[in-house]
Amino acid sequence: MPFAQLRNLRVHYQRAGEGRRLLFISGTGGDLRVKPGVFESPLGKSFDLLAYDQRGLGQTDKPAGPYSMQDYADDAAGLLDAIGWQRVDVMGVSFGGMVAQELALRHPSKVERLVLACTSAGGAGGASYPLHEIAHLPLEERFALQMSISDVRQTREWQRANPEAVEKMAAFNRAAAALGSDDPAKAMGAALQLDARSRHDTWERLGELGMPVLLCAGRHDGIAPLRNMEGMATRIRSAQLRVYDGGHLFLLQDRTAYPQIVDWLNG
């Protein structure tokens, strides 16, 4: 179980595969123990892939807060230094896309190509759904709401008509929530992440990004709405925007998404 000691943080990471080097930054609550994960995706078969548990999550340290988006970006840069990767491709999904924006803005020399999936810039460009406002809800109620905002087609009526699909997702979420339940700092780390997420804002700085950027959006995403990513495309001069048939989980819903991302990164 590999760990990297950064300046003031011990980070749990995994690395596997062959090909171009790719740093993957996961979304809200990301934990490498959740399976299937990114290493079981097409990315794991196509790249020398590096992924990690962000501060406050999984098996990485959970220091006292508050955390900032700049902290998360500097953690990613520090991990690259610890691994010995000078310049790499980066893919960030959802919250990970917010971290990836900060990483590319604060440490542009480290980022060769940048993929931002189902994410937002914040500020005047629009924020992603305020998940910190629903964190207090009972688990099952929160999952039902998250389904309806993850894909706006999955209304409460849809959920009642598709109990098997709902239970499959709920079982996955329950298993993920149970991981590390014996860690007294887990809830604190998750809350600190949501707090940092609520303050994310790169909108006015997006024009500073000079590397090639691929923006990937789900047409029916209610967490990171398509309009947010369309706005980002107008601010990043090097950006391409691709829209997929799905919601916040379009990477799993649209079979064309991963192959197109792999091709773009290898192009």
Disulfide bonds with the S-S distance in Angstrom:
none
